[in-house]
């Protein structure tokens, strides 16, 4: 086989583009508007030239970003945002300023956005990295401290003068579960 599904379909989720046309019920956008979105789980296909999308899941593209930059952000940003502000209950406007967060997988897509969101919320960010380039990357994004996830993270965090951290976000896999259990403060998230 050619690897093509029958019938063939176009994949793709995150997107940025220009509105070409709107339906009769559309009220939020007009042709020519620059937009971005994370896609619709019931309708992939942003890797095609044109895509039909419900305006309720679309936002205006930030003017500071080009289309390629904008298309790289929606799903990773939503994932980090919901993890921190919805699931962990961190106040996005700074009421939890000074609390600490350990971000495991900090150099990946979700983690790299997470560093920036956590810093914006006033948190002390401890990011994981094992390669010099990744360590430099997460520091450039705003991480206050970097620990190597290939070594004893509990000892490294404690060496920073922290017995526990207030929050932990694991954005790769659960092999660091025991470390998280050891480091999370009682009643932390």
Secondary structure, 3 states (H helix, E strand, C coil): CCCCCCCCCCCCCCEEEECCCCCCCCCCCCCCCEEEECCECCECCCCCCCCCCCHHHEEECCCCCCHHHHHCCHHHHHHHHHHHHHHCCCCCCCCCCCCEEEEECCCCHHHHHHHHHHHHCCCEEEEECCCHHHHHHHHHCCCCEEECCCCCHHHHHHHCCCCCECEEEECCCHHHHHHHHHHECCCCC
